[in-house]
Amino acid sequence: MRKVLFLLVVCITCFGFSQNNQLFDEANALYNDGKYAEAIDKYEAILDSGQHSAELYFNLGNANYKLNNVAPSIYYYEKALLLNPDDEDIKNNLAGYAQNMTVDAIETVPQVGFARIINNIVNTFNTDAWAKMAIAGVFIFVILFLLYHFSYATSKKRIAFVVSLIGLFFACFSVAMAFQKESLDHKDNPAIVFAKESRVKSEANKTSEEVFRLHEGTKVQVLETYDDWYKIELSDKSTGWIPSKDIKILKTF
């Protein structure tokens, strides 16, 4: 019975992928014919089935850009970049085209000093890579410490001891970097403004003072959630509360 159920699930999954591939090809054909709205409907039908990919989001970004849909084009380019951060085409379309359509010109406050150096080191690798390097460091430490313990030659014992300590230090350093990277990734909660114009408030209620306004396509960081409000931060470190309906979180798949 279990085998039958397993085969049934496999068949349904394969059929779903086949259907989505057909939809993707149809959407691409519509895009090439200049029927961008129809192409978007096809791409979104694939998303509704639960399938996500950088290529799918990239094509959605392109189709929305062709229709001058500012917020959706930036939103989908950003989601594509989350799934494939090294893709130059995504980066070029996002920076070279879509972001030029935004109204808000917000300066980025650069990091300086020691914090900048640490963050640059931390962001060199992802959490998994740092964790693997930590394991490698521990492995080197154990092997060379055993070599130090069982070796009789003084020169070999000295070299093994020094290198084992280096391996231990590297392991501890990598663990620290892994935790720091995990912390940074957890705090990183970007979103895109979808409202044509949104009034950002000093507190999470409609009657509070307006601190500034944002327009569609602007990227923000979500810091807190309270009822139907998000506390956001801009790249210039300005903060305020925005209605949750006015923005879309990027890391929601």
Secondary structure, 3 states (H helix, E strand, C coil): CHHHHHHHHHHHHHHHHHHHHHHHHHHHHHHHCCCHHHHHHHHHHHHHCCCCCHHHHHHHHHHHHHCCCHHHHHHHHHHHHHHCCCCHHHHHHHHHCHHHHCCCCCCCCCCCHHHHHHHHHHCCCCHHHHHHHHHHHHHHHHHHHHHHHHCCCHHHHHHHHHHHHHHHHHHHHHHHHHHHHHHHHHHCCEEEECCCEEEEECCCCCCCCEEEEEECCCEEEEEEEECCEEEEECCCCCEEEEEHHHEEECCCC
